[in-house]
Amino acid sequence: MVFLLDGYYQRYDLKGWARQRYEGMKVKPDACQECGECEEKCPYSLPIRRMLKEAAGRLG
């Protein structure tokens, strides 16, 4: 959901809309324990932890 909202924020310039929905999320990226399991499972080898922090910085 964070990456979806970040896409609206960046690509469609819906900054206020994306921030409002982000604030309404019950679980936010700061709940991430940075275990790296998501990166190990990612078929594209994306730096998910870094990307999540960057998106949260824009939205939060």
PDBQT receptor file of N, H, CA, C and O in Angstrom, charges set to zero:
ATOM      1  N   MET A   1       0.827  -1.190   0.000  1.00  0.00    +0.000 N 
ATOM      2  CA  MET A   1       0.000   0.000   0.000  1.00  0.00    +0.000 C 
ATOM      3  C   MET A   1       0.870   1.253   0.000  1.00  0.00    +0.000 C 
ATOM      4  O   MET A   1       0.548   2.241  -0.660  1.00  0.00    +0.000 OA
ATOM      5  N   VAL A   2       1.964   1.206   0.736  1.00  0.00    +0.000 N 
ATOM      6  H   VAL A   2       2.226   0.404   1.272  1.00  0.00    +0.000 HD
ATOM      7  CA  VAL A   2       2.852   2.375   0.807  1.00  0.00    +0.000 C 
ATOM      8  C   VAL A   2       3.390   2.705  -0.583  1.00  0.00    +0.000 C 
ATOM      9  O   VAL A   2       3.422   3.871  -0.976  1.00  0.00    +0.000 OA
ATOM     10  N   PHE A   3       3.811   1.683  -1.326  1.00  0.00    +0.000 N 
ATOM     11  H   PHE A   3       3.785   0.735  -1.007  1.00  0.00    +0.000 HD
ATOM     12  CA  PHE A   3       4.353   1.928  -2.653  1.00  0.00    +0.000 C 
ATOM     13  C   PHE A   3       3.271   2.401  -3.620  1.00  0.00    +0.000 C 
ATOM     14  O   PHE A   3       3.545   3.209  -4.508  1.00  0.00    +0.000 OA
ATOM     15  N   LEU A   4       2.063   1.914  -3.458  1.00  0.00    +0.000 N 
ATOM     16  H   LEU A   4       1.841   1.258  -2.736  1.00  0.00    +0.000 HD
ATOM     17  CA  LEU A   4       0.954   2.367  -4.286  1.00  0.00    +0.000 C 
ATOM     18  C   LEU A   4       0.689   3.853  -4.040  1.00  0.00    +0.000 C 
ATOM     19  O   LEU A   4       0.569   4.633  -4.985  1.00  0.00    +0.000 OA
ATOM     20  N   LEU A   5       0.601   4.233  -2.778  1.00  0.00    +0.000 N 
ATOM     21  H   LEU A   5       0.699   3.599  -2.011  1.00  0.00    +0.000 HD
ATOM     22  CA  LEU A   5       0.368   5.642  -2.444  1.00  0.00    +0.000 C 
ATOM     23  C   LEU A   5       1.523   6.518  -2.894  1.00  0.00    +0.000 C 
ATOM     24  O   LEU A   5       1.313   7.647  -3.340  1.00  0.00    +0.000 OA
ATOM     25  N   ASP A   6       2.735   6.009  -2.781  1.00  0.00    +0.000 N 
ATOM     26  H   ASP A   6       2.905   5.092  -2.419  1.00  0.00    +0.000 HD
ATOM     27  CA  ASP A   6       3.894   6.773  -3.230  1.00  0.00    +0.000 C 
ATOM     28  C   ASP A   6       3.841   6.987  -4.742  1.00  0.00    +0.000 C 
ATOM     29  O   ASP A   6       4.270   8.029  -5.237  1.00  0.00    +0.000 OA
ATOM     30  N   GLY A   7       3.323   6.017  -5.466  1.00  0.00    +0.000 N 
ATOM     31  H   GLY A   7       2.974   5.171  -5.063  1.00  0.00    +0.000 HD
ATOM     32  CA  GLY A   7       3.150   6.175  -6.905  1.00  0.00    +0.000 C 
ATOM     33  C   GLY A   7       2.177   7.298  -7.231  1.00  0.00    +0.000 C 
ATOM     34  O   GLY A   7       2.438   8.100  -8.129  1.00  0.00    +0.000 OA
ATOM     35  N   TYR A   8       1.074   7.366  -6.523  1.00  0.00    +0.000 N 
ATOM     36  H   TYR A   8       0.862   6.715  -5.794  1.00  0.00    +0.000 HD
ATOM     37  CA  TYR A   8       0.132   8.464  -6.719  1.00  0.00    +0.000 C 
ATOM     38  C   TYR A   8       0.787   9.800  -6.359  1.00  0.00    +0.000 C 
ATOM     39  O   TYR A   8       0.573  10.810  -7.029  1.00  0.00    +0.000 OA
ATOM     40  N   TYR A   9       1.569   9.787  -5.316  1.00  0.00    +0.000 N 
ATOM     41  H   TYR A   9       1.743   8.966  -4.772  1.00  0.00    +0.000 HD
ATOM     42  CA  TYR A   9       2.263  10.994  -4.871  1.00  0.00    +0.000 C 
ATOM     43  C   TYR A   9       3.227  11.491  -5.948  1.00  0.00    +0.000 C 
ATOM     44  O   TYR A   9       3.214  12.669  -6.304  1.00  0.00    +0.000 OA
ATOM     45  N   GLN A  10       4.055  10.595  -6.461  1.00  0.00    +0.000 N 
ATOM     46  H   GLN A  10       4.066   9.638  -6.172  1.00  0.00    +0.000 HD
ATOM     47  CA  GLN A  10       5.105  10.997  -7.396  1.00  0.00    +0.000 C 
ATOM     48  C   GLN A  10       4.629  11.117  -8.841  1.00  0.00    +0.000 C 
ATOM     49  O   GLN A  10       4.902  12.117  -9.505  1.00  0.00    +0.000 OA
ATOM     50  N   ARG A  11       3.929  10.115  -9.322  1.00  0.00    +0.000 N 
ATOM     51  H   ARG A  11       3.707   9.302  -8.783  1.00  0.00    +0.000 HD
ATOM     52  CA  ARG A  11       3.596  10.063 -10.749  1.00  0.00    +0.000 C 
ATOM     53  C   ARG A  11       2.411  10.938 -11.134  1.00  0.00    +0.000 C 
ATOM     54  O   ARG A  11       2.396  11.539 -12.208  1.00  0.00    +0.000 OA
ATOM     55  N   TYR A  12       1.420  11.006 -10.251  1.00  0.00    +0.000 N 
ATOM     56  H   TYR A  12       1.432  10.518  -9.378  1.00  0.00    +0.000 HD
ATOM     57  CA  TYR A  12       0.191  11.718 -10.589  1.00  0.00    +0.000 C 
ATOM     58  C   TYR A  12       0.037  13.043  -9.849  1.00  0.00    +0.000 C 
ATOM     59  O   TYR A  12      -0.981  13.722  -9.985  1.00  0.00    +0.000 OA
ATOM     60  N   ASP A  13       1.050  13.407  -9.065  1.00  0.00    +0.000 N 
ATOM     61  H   ASP A  13       1.877  12.856  -8.954  1.00  0.00    +0.000 HD
ATOM     62  CA  ASP A  13       1.052  14.673  -8.330  1.00  0.00    +0.000 C 
ATOM     63  C   ASP A  13      -0.168  14.825  -7.408  1.00  0.00    +0.000 C 
ATOM     64  O   ASP A  13      -0.701  15.921  -7.233  1.00  0.00    +0.000 OA
ATOM     65  N   LEU A  14      -0.589  13.710  -6.833  1.00  0.00    +0.000 N 
ATOM     66  H   LEU A  14      -0.156  12.820  -6.975  1.00  0.00    +0.000 HD
ATOM     67  CA  LEU A  14      -1.703  13.727  -5.887  1.00  0.00    +0.000 C 
ATOM     68  C   LEU A  14      -1.152  13.662  -4.466  1.00  0.00    +0.000 C 
ATOM     69  O   LEU A  14      -1.481  12.761  -3.694  1.00  0.00    +0.000 OA
ATOM     70  N   LYS A  15      -0.322  14.620  -4.146  1.00  0.00    +0.000 N 
ATOM     71  H   LYS A  15      -0.055  15.352  -4.773  1.00  0.00    +0.000 HD
ATOM     72  CA  LYS A  15       0.403  14.623  -2.877  1.00  0.00    +0.000 C 
ATOM     73  C   LYS A  15      -0.533  14.645  -1.668  1.00  0.00    +0.000 C 
ATOM     74  O   LYS A  15      -0.401  13.815  -0.768  1.00  0.00    +0.000 OA
ATOM     75  N   GLY A  16      -1.454  15.564  -1.642  1.00  0.00    +0.000 N 
ATOM     76  H   GLY A  16      -1.562  16.238  -2.373  1.00  0.00    +0.000 HD
ATOM     77  CA  GLY A  16      -2.378  15.666  -0.508  1.00  0.00    +0.000 C 
ATOM     78  C   GLY A  16      -3.240  14.430  -0.349  1.00  0.00    +0.000 C 
ATOM     79  O   GLY A  16      -3.454  13.947   0.764  1.00  0.00    +0.000 OA
ATOM     80  N   TRP A  17      -3.731  13.924  -1.460  1.00  0.00    +0.000 N 
ATOM     81  H   TRP A  17      -3.557  14.316  -2.364  1.00  0.00    +0.000 HD
ATOM     82  CA  TRP A  17      -4.569  12.724  -1.442  1.00  0.00    +0.000 C 
ATOM     83  C   TRP A  17      -3.786  11.540  -0.891  1.00  0.00    +0.000 C 
ATOM     84  O   TRP A  17      -4.276  10.808  -0.031  1.00  0.00    +0.000 OA
ATOM     85  N   ALA A  18      -2.566  11.357  -1.390  1.00  0.00    +0.000 N 
ATOM     86  H   ALA A  18      -2.169  11.952  -2.089  1.00  0.00    +0.000 HD
ATOM     87  CA  ALA A  18      -1.738  10.226  -0.955  1.00  0.00    +0.000 C 
ATOM     88  C   ALA A  18      -1.364  10.352   0.521  1.00  0.00    +0.000 C 
ATOM     89  O   ALA A  18      -1.395   9.365   1.256  1.00  0.00    +0.000 OA
ATOM     90  N   ARG A  19      -1.014  11.546   0.949  1.00  0.00    +0.000 N 
ATOM     91  H   ARG A  19      -0.988  12.347   0.352  1.00  0.00    +0.000 HD
ATOM     92  CA  ARG A  19      -0.649  11.744   2.360  1.00  0.00    +0.000 C 
ATOM     93  C   ARG A  19      -1.830  11.464   3.283  1.00  0.00    +0.000 C 
ATOM     94  O   ARG A  19      -1.670  10.872   4.351  1.00  0.00    +0.000 OA
ATOM     95  N   GLN A  20      -3.001  11.888   2.867  1.00  0.00    +0.000 N 
ATOM     96  H   GLN A  20      -3.131  12.369   2.000  1.00  0.00    +0.000 HD
ATOM     97  CA  GLN A  20      -4.196  11.681   3.686  1.00  0.00    +0.000 C 
ATOM     98  C   GLN A  20      -4.467  10.181   3.862  1.00  0.00    +0.000 C 
ATOM     99  O   GLN A  20      -4.767   9.730   4.967  1.00  0.00    +0.000 OA
ATOM    100  N   ARG A  21      -4.364   9.424   2.792  1.00  0.00    +0.000 N 
ATOM    101  H   ARG A  21      -4.120   9.790   1.894  1.00  0.00    +0.000 HD
ATOM    102  CA  ARG A  21      -4.587   7.987   2.898  1.00  0.00    +0.000 C 
ATOM    103  C   ARG A  21      -3.479   7.303   3.685  1.00  0.00    +0.000 C 
ATOM    104  O   ARG A  21      -3.731   6.347   4.420  1.00  0.00    +0.000 OA
ATOM    105  N   TYR A  22      -2.269   7.788   3.533  1.00  0.00    +0.000 N 
ATOM    106  H   TYR A  22      -2.065   8.564   2.936  1.00  0.00    +0.000 HD
ATOM    107  CA  TYR A  22      -1.142   7.232   4.289  1.00  0.00    +0.000 C 
ATOM    108  C   TYR A  22      -1.367   7.425   5.785  1.00  0.00    +0.000 C 
ATOM    109  O   TYR A  22      -1.145   6.507   6.575  1.00  0.00    +0.000 OA
ATOM    110  N   GLU A  23      -1.805   8.609   6.168  1.00  0.00    +0.000 N 
ATOM    111  H   GLU A  23      -1.986   9.354   5.526  1.00  0.00    +0.000 HD
ATOM    112  CA  GLU A  23      -2.046   8.872   7.586  1.00  0.00    +0.000 C 
ATOM    113  C   GLU A  23      -3.145   7.991   8.149  1.00  0.00    +0.000 C 
ATOM    114  O   GLU A  23      -3.157   7.715   9.348  1.00  0.00    +0.000 OA
ATOM    115  N   GLY A  24      -4.071   7.542   7.308  1.00  0.00    +0.000 N 
ATOM    116  H   GLY A  24      -4.061   7.766   6.333  1.00  0.00    +0.000 HD
ATOM    117  CA  GLY A  24      -5.157   6.690   7.753  1.00  0.00    +0.000 C 
ATOM    118  C   GLY A  24      -4.785   5.212   7.869  1.00  0.00    +0.000 C 
ATOM    119  O   GLY A  24      -5.585   4.403   8.338  1.00  0.00    +0.000 OA
ATOM    120  N   MET A  25      -3.584   4.864   7.446  1.00  0.00    +0.000 N 
ATOM    121  H   MET A  25      -2.934   5.521   7.065  1.00  0.00    +0.000 HD
ATOM    122  CA  MET A  25      -3.156   3.466   7.525  1.00  0.00    +0.000 C 
ATOM    123  C   MET A  25      -2.965   3.048   8.985  1.00  0.00    +0.000 C 
ATOM    124  O   MET A  25      -2.421   3.808   9.787  1.00  0.00    +0.000 OA
ATOM    125  N   LYS A  26      -3.407   1.860   9.319  1.00  0.00    +0.000 N 
ATOM    126  H   LYS A  26      -3.849   1.243   8.668  1.00  0.00    +0.000 HD
ATOM    127  CA  LYS A  26      -3.271   1.378  10.690  1.00  0.00    +0.000 C 
ATOM    128  C   LYS A  26      -1.844   0.947  10.996  1.00  0.00    +0.000 C 
ATOM    129  O   LYS A  26      -1.359   1.156  12.108  1.00  0.00    +0.000 OA
ATOM    130  N   VAL A  27      -1.173   0.354  10.031  1.00  0.00    +0.000 N 
ATOM    131  H   VAL A  27      -1.567   0.184   9.128  1.00  0.00    +0.000 HD
ATOM    132  CA  VAL A  27       0.210  -0.085  10.210  1.00  0.00    +0.000 C 
ATOM    133  C   VAL A  27       1.077   0.707   9.235  1.00  0.00    +0.000 C 
ATOM    134  O   VAL A  27       0.827   0.722   8.030  1.00  0.00    +0.000 OA
ATOM    135  N   LYS A  28       2.080   1.350   9.770  1.00  0.00    +0.000 N 
ATOM    136  H   LYS A  28       2.283   1.338  10.750  1.00  0.00    +0.000 HD
ATOM    137  CA  LYS A  28       2.954   2.195   8.956  1.00  0.00    +0.000 C 
ATOM    138  C   LYS A  28       4.326   1.530   8.796  1.00  0.00    +0.000 C 
ATOM    139  O   LYS A  28       4.637   0.567   9.496  1.00  0.00    +0.000 OA
ATOM    140  N   PRO A  29       5.134   2.042   7.883  1.00  0.00    +0.000 N 
ATOM    141  CA  PRO A  29       6.453   1.456   7.632  1.00  0.00    +0.000 C 
ATOM    142  C   PRO A  29       7.370   1.401   8.857  1.00  0.00    +0.000 C 
ATOM    143  O   PRO A  29       8.294   0.589   8.889  1.00  0.00    +0.000 OA
ATOM    144  N   ASP A  30       7.140   2.233   9.846  1.00  0.00    +0.000 N 
ATOM    145  H   ASP A  30       6.390   2.893   9.819  1.00  0.00    +0.000 HD
ATOM    146  CA  ASP A  30       8.006   2.192  11.026  1.00  0.00    +0.000 C 
ATOM    147  C   ASP A  30       7.827   0.892  11.814  1.00  0.00    +0.000 C 
ATOM    148  O   ASP A  30       8.592   0.616  12.738  1.00  0.00    +0.000 OA
ATOM    149  N   ALA A  31       6.814   0.092  11.449  1.00  0.00    +0.000 N 
ATOM    150  H   ALA A  31       6.193   0.316  10.698  1.00  0.00    +0.000 HD
ATOM    151  CA  ALA A  31       6.632  -1.222  12.074  1.00  0.00    +0.000 C 
ATOM    152  C   ALA A  31       7.592  -2.260  11.492  1.00  0.00    +0.000 C 
ATOM    153  O   ALA A  31       7.729  -3.359  12.028  1.00  0.00    +0.000 OA
ATOM    154  N   CYS A  32       8.245  -1.905  10.406  1.00  0.00    +0.000 N 
ATOM    155  H   CYS A  32       8.133  -1.012   9.971  1.00  0.00    +0.000 HD
ATOM    156  CA  CYS A  32       9.210  -2.810   9.766  1.00  0.00    +0.000 C 
ATOM    157  C   CYS A  32      10.373  -3.067  10.717  1.00  0.00    +0.000 C 
ATOM    158  O   CYS A  32      10.924  -2.139  11.310  1.00  0.00    +0.000 OA
ATOM    159  N   GLN A  33      10.737  -4.335  10.853  1.00  0.00    +0.000 N 
ATOM    160  H   GLN A  33      10.289  -5.089  10.372  1.00  0.00    +0.000 HD
ATOM    161  CA  GLN A  33      11.834  -4.701  11.754  1.00  0.00    +0.000 C 
ATOM    162  C   GLN A  33      13.144  -4.874  11.005  1.00  0.00    +0.000 C 
ATOM    163  O   GLN A  33      14.149  -5.281  11.588  1.00  0.00    +0.000 OA
ATOM    164  N   GLU A  34      13.133  -4.564   9.708  1.00  0.00    +0.000 N 
ATOM    165  H   GLU A  34      12.317  -4.234   9.235  1.00  0.00    +0.000 HD
ATOM    166  CA  GLU A  34      14.322  -4.607   8.859  1.00  0.00    +0.000 C 
ATOM    167  C   GLU A  34      15.038  -5.959   8.890  1.00  0.00    +0.000 C 
ATOM    168  O   GLU A  34      16.266  -6.031   8.938  1.00  0.00    +0.000 OA
ATOM    169  N   CYS A  35      14.245  -7.015   8.861  1.00  0.00    +0.000 N 
ATOM    170  H   CYS A  35      13.248  -6.957   8.823  1.00  0.00    +0.000 HD
ATOM    171  CA  CYS A  35      14.835  -8.357   8.855  1.00  0.00    +0.000 C 
ATOM    172  C   CYS A  35      15.401  -8.719   7.482  1.00  0.00    +0.000 C 
ATOM    173  O   CYS A  35      16.280  -9.574   7.376  1.00  0.00    +0.000 OA
ATOM    174  N   GLY A  36      14.894  -8.064   6.427  1.00  0.00    +0.000 N 
ATOM    175  H   GLY A  36      14.180  -7.369   6.513  1.00  0.00    +0.000 HD
ATOM    176  CA  GLY A  36      15.379  -8.319   5.081  1.00  0.00    +0.000 C 
ATOM    177  C   GLY A  36      14.688  -9.469   4.378  1.00  0.00    +0.000 C 
ATOM    178  O   GLY A  36      15.038  -9.794   3.244  1.00  0.00    +0.000 OA
ATOM    179  N   GLU A  37      13.727 -10.085   5.017  1.00  0.00    +0.000 N 
ATOM    180  H   GLU A  37      13.442  -9.821   5.938  1.00  0.00    +0.000 HD
ATOM    181  CA  GLU A  37      13.032 -11.230   4.422  1.00  0.00    +0.000 C 
ATOM    182  C   GLU A  37      12.334 -10.839   3.115  1.00  0.00    +0.000 C 
ATOM    183  O   GLU A  37      12.311 -11.618   2.163  1.00  0.00    +0.000 OA
ATOM    184  N   CYS A  38      11.775  -9.646   3.077  1.00  0.00    +0.000 N 
ATOM    185  H   CYS A  38      11.793  -9.014   3.851  1.00  0.00    +0.000 HD
ATOM    186  CA  CYS A  38      11.081  -9.199   1.868  1.00  0.00    +0.000 C 
ATOM    187  C   CYS A  38      12.052  -9.080   0.688  1.00  0.00    +0.000 C 
ATOM    188  O   CYS A  38      11.699  -9.403  -0.446  1.00  0.00    +0.000 OA
ATOM    189  N   GLU A  39      13.266  -8.617   0.960  1.00  0.00    +0.000 N 
ATOM    190  H   GLU A  39      13.553  -8.355   1.882  1.00  0.00    +0.000 HD
ATOM    191  CA  GLU A  39      14.264  -8.476  -0.099  1.00  0.00    +0.000 C 
ATOM    192  C   GLU A  39      14.752  -9.828  -0.586  1.00  0.00    +0.000 C 
ATOM    193  O   GLU A  39      15.039  -9.993  -1.771  1.00  0.00    +0.000 OA
ATOM    194  N   GLU A  40      14.848 -10.789   0.307  1.00  0.00    +0.000 N 
ATOM    195  H   GLU A  40      14.615 -10.655   1.270  1.00  0.00    +0.000 HD
ATOM    196  CA  GLU A  40      15.251 -12.136  -0.081  1.00  0.00    +0.000 C 
ATOM    197  C   GLU A  40      14.212 -12.780  -0.990  1.00  0.00    +0.000 C 
ATOM    198  O   GLU A  40      14.562 -13.561  -1.875  1.00  0.00    +0.000 OA
ATOM    199  N   LYS A  41      12.947 -12.462  -0.780  1.00  0.00    +0.000 N 
ATOM    200  H   LYS A  41      12.663 -11.827  -0.061  1.00  0.00    +0.000 HD
ATOM    201  CA  LYS A  41      11.860 -13.057  -1.555  1.00  0.00    +0.000 C 
ATOM    202  C   LYS A  41      11.537 -12.286  -2.834  1.00  0.00    +0.000 C 
ATOM    203  O   LYS A  41      10.838 -12.803  -3.706  1.00  0.00    +0.000 OA
ATOM    204  N   CYS A  42      12.027 -11.084  -2.952  1.00  0.00    +0.000 N 
ATOM    205  H   CYS A  42      12.595 -10.664  -2.244  1.00  0.00    +0.000 HD
ATOM    206  CA  CYS A  42      11.700 -10.235  -4.100  1.00  0.00    +0.000 C 
ATOM    207  C   CYS A  42      12.348 -10.796  -5.377  1.00  0.00    +0.000 C 
ATOM    208  O   CYS A  42      13.570 -10.931  -5.443  1.00  0.00    +0.000 OA
ATOM    209  N   PRO A  43      11.536 -11.120  -6.383  1.00  0.00    +0.000 N 
ATOM    210  CA  PRO A  43      12.093 -11.675  -7.623  1.00  0.00    +0.000 C 
ATOM    211  C   PRO A  43      12.872 -10.647  -8.439  1.00  0.00    +0.000 C 
ATOM    212  O   PRO A  43      13.573 -11.016  -9.382  1.00  0.00    +0.000 OA
ATOM    213  N   TYR A  44      12.763  -9.376  -8.096  1.00  0.00    +0.000 N 
ATOM    214  H   TYR A  44      12.193  -9.076  -7.330  1.00  0.00    +0.000 HD
ATOM    215  CA  TYR A  44      13.447  -8.318  -8.828  1.00  0.00    +0.000 C 
ATOM    216  C   TYR A  44      14.661  -7.777  -8.089  1.00  0.00    +0.000 C 
ATOM    217  O   TYR A  44      15.325  -6.857  -8.568  1.00  0.00    +0.000 OA
ATOM    218  N   SER A  45      14.949  -8.338  -6.936  1.00  0.00    +0.000 N 
ATOM    219  H   SER A  45      14.409  -9.085  -6.547  1.00  0.00    +0.000 HD
ATOM    220  CA  SER A  45      16.090  -7.914  -6.109  1.00  0.00    +0.000 C 
ATOM    221  C   SER A  45      16.044  -6.424  -5.787  1.00  0.00    +0.000 C 
ATOM    222  O   SER A  45      17.064  -5.735  -5.828  1.00  0.00    +0.000 OA
ATOM    223  N   LEU A  46      14.857  -5.943  -5.470  1.00  0.00    +0.000 N 
ATOM    224  H   LEU A  46      14.029  -6.503  -5.437  1.00  0.00    +0.000 HD
ATOM    225  CA  LEU A  46      14.704  -4.531  -5.131  1.00  0.00    +0.000 C 
ATOM    226  C   LEU A  46      15.174  -4.258  -3.706  1.00  0.00    +0.000 C 
ATOM    227  O   LEU A  46      15.026  -5.110  -2.831  1.00  0.00    +0.000 OA
ATOM    228  N   PRO A  47      15.736  -3.078  -3.469  1.00  0.00    +0.000 N 
ATOM    229  CA  PRO A  47      16.122  -2.690  -2.104  1.00  0.00    +0.000 C 
ATOM    230  C   PRO A  47      14.889  -2.185  -1.346  1.00  0.00    +0.000 C 
ATOM    231  O   PRO A  47      14.746  -0.986  -1.105  1.00  0.00    +0.000 OA
ATOM    232  N   ILE A  48      14.023  -3.095  -0.984  1.00  0.00    +0.000 N 
ATOM    233  H   ILE A  48      14.140  -4.069  -1.180  1.00  0.00    +0.000 HD
ATOM    234  CA  ILE A  48      12.713  -2.751  -0.434  1.00  0.00    +0.000 C 
ATOM    235  C   ILE A  48      12.811  -1.927   0.844  1.00  0.00    +0.000 C 
ATOM    236  O   ILE A  48      12.054  -0.973   1.025  1.00  0.00    +0.000 OA
ATOM    237  N   ARG A  49      13.715  -2.278   1.712  1.00  0.00    +0.000 N 
ATOM    238  H   ARG A  49      14.330  -3.053   1.565  1.00  0.00    +0.000 HD
ATOM    239  CA  ARG A  49      13.833  -1.529   2.980  1.00  0.00    +0.000 C 
ATOM    240  C   ARG A  49      14.176  -0.072   2.718  1.00  0.00    +0.000 C 
ATOM    241  O   ARG A  49      13.598   0.822   3.336  1.00  0.00    +0.000 OA
ATOM    242  N   ARG A  50      15.096   0.174   1.821  1.00  0.00    +0.000 N 
ATOM    243  H   ARG A  50      15.566  -0.552   1.319  1.00  0.00    +0.000 HD
ATOM    244  CA  ARG A  50      15.476   1.558   1.479  1.00  0.00    +0.000 C 
ATOM    245  C   ARG A  50      14.307   2.268   0.799  1.00  0.00    +0.000 C 
ATOM    246  O   ARG A  50      13.996   3.413   1.127  1.00  0.00    +0.000 OA
ATOM    247  N   MET A  51      13.665   1.588  -0.144  1.00  0.00    +0.000 N 
ATOM    248  H   MET A  51      13.919   0.658  -0.410  1.00  0.00    +0.000 HD
ATOM    249  CA  MET A  51      12.547   2.171  -0.851  1.00  0.00    +0.000 C 
ATOM    250  C   MET A  51      11.397   2.518   0.103  1.00  0.00    +0.000 C 
ATOM    251  O   MET A  51      10.745   3.551  -0.052  1.00  0.00    +0.000 OA
ATOM    252  N   LEU A  52      11.160   1.667   1.068  1.00  0.00    +0.000 N 
ATOM    253  H   LEU A  52      11.689   0.828   1.194  1.00  0.00    +0.000 HD
ATOM    254  CA  LEU A  52      10.107   1.899   2.048  1.00  0.00    +0.000 C 
ATOM    255  C   LEU A  52      10.393   3.135   2.891  1.00  0.00    +0.000 C 
ATOM    256  O   LEU A  52       9.496   3.937   3.149  1.00  0.00    +0.000 OA
ATOM    257  N   LYS A  53      11.642   3.289   3.318  1.00  0.00    +0.000 N 
ATOM    258  H   LYS A  53      12.371   2.638   3.108  1.00  0.00    +0.000 HD
ATOM    259  CA  LYS A  53      12.023   4.476   4.091  1.00  0.00    +0.000 C 
ATOM    260  C   LYS A  53      11.851   5.751   3.283  1.00  0.00    +0.000 C 
ATOM    261  O   LYS A  53      11.355   6.756   3.791  1.00  0.00    +0.000 OA
ATOM    262  N   GLU A  54      12.268   5.702   2.014  1.00  0.00    +0.000 N 
ATOM    263  H   GLU A  54      12.671   4.885   1.601  1.00  0.00    +0.000 HD
ATOM    264  CA  GLU A  54      12.143   6.885   1.153  1.00  0.00    +0.000 C 
ATOM    265  C   GLU A  54      10.676   7.258   0.931  1.00  0.00    +0.000 C 
ATOM    266  O   GLU A  54      10.315   8.432   1.004  1.00  0.00    +0.000 OA
ATOM    267  N   ALA A  55       9.842   6.270   0.665  1.00  0.00    +0.000 N 
ATOM    268  H   ALA A  55      10.136   5.316   0.606  1.00  0.00    +0.000 HD
ATOM    269  CA  ALA A  55       8.420   6.519   0.451  1.00  0.00    +0.000 C 
ATOM    270  C   ALA A  55       7.780   7.074   1.716  1.00  0.00    +0.000 C 
ATOM    271  O   ALA A  55       6.991   8.017   1.652  1.00  0.00    +0.000 OA
ATOM    272  N   ALA A  56       8.112   6.501   2.851  1.00  0.00    +0.000 N 
ATOM    273  H   ALA A  56       8.753   5.735   2.903  1.00  0.00    +0.000 HD
ATOM    274  CA  ALA A  56       7.555   6.978   4.129  1.00  0.00    +0.000 C 
ATOM    275  C   ALA A  56       7.996   8.407   4.397  1.00  0.00    +0.000 C 
ATOM    276  O   ALA A  56       7.228   9.200   4.942  1.00  0.00    +0.000 OA
ATOM    277  N   GLY A  57       9.219   8.743   4.022  1.00  0.00    +0.000 N 
ATOM    278  H   GLY A  57       9.842   8.098   3.580  1.00  0.00    +0.000 HD
ATOM    279  CA  GLY A  57       9.706  10.115   4.192  1.00  0.00    +0.000 C 
ATOM    280  C   GLY A  57       8.891  11.110   3.371  1.00  0.00    +0.000 C 
ATOM    281  O   GLY A  57       8.607  12.215   3.832  1.00  0.00    +0.000 OA
ATOM    282  N   ARG A  58       8.518  10.720   2.164  1.00  0.00    +0.000 N 
ATOM    283  H   ARG A  58       8.749   9.822   1.790  1.00  0.00    +0.000 HD
ATOM    284  CA  ARG A  58       7.710  11.604   1.320  1.00  0.00    +0.000 C 
ATOM    285  C   ARG A  58       6.284  11.717   1.838  1.00  0.00    +0.000 C 
ATOM    286  O   ARG A  58       5.708  12.805   1.862  1.00  0.00    +0.000 OA
ATOM    287  N   LEU A  59       5.723  10.599   2.249  1.00  0.00    +0.000 N 
ATOM    288  H   LEU A  59       6.191   9.715   2.229  1.00  0.00    +0.000 HD
ATOM    289  CA  LEU A  59       4.309  10.568   2.635  1.00  0.00    +0.000 C 
ATOM    290  C   LEU A  59       4.047  11.026   4.065  1.00  0.00    +0.000 C 
ATOM    291  O   LEU A  59       2.983  11.562   4.377  1.00  0.00    +0.000 OA
ATOM    292  N   GLY A  60       5.028  10.808   4.919  1.00  0.00    +0.000 N 
ATOM    293  H   GLY A  60       5.892  10.373   4.665  1.00  0.00    +0.000 HD
ATOM    294  CA  GLY A  60       4.812  11.090   6.327  1.00  0.00    +0.000 C 
ATOM    295  C   GLY A  60       5.294  12.419   6.707  1.00  0.00    +0.000 C 
ATOM    296  O   GLY A  60       5.183  12.806   7.870  1.00  0.00    +0.000 OA
TER     297      GLY A  60
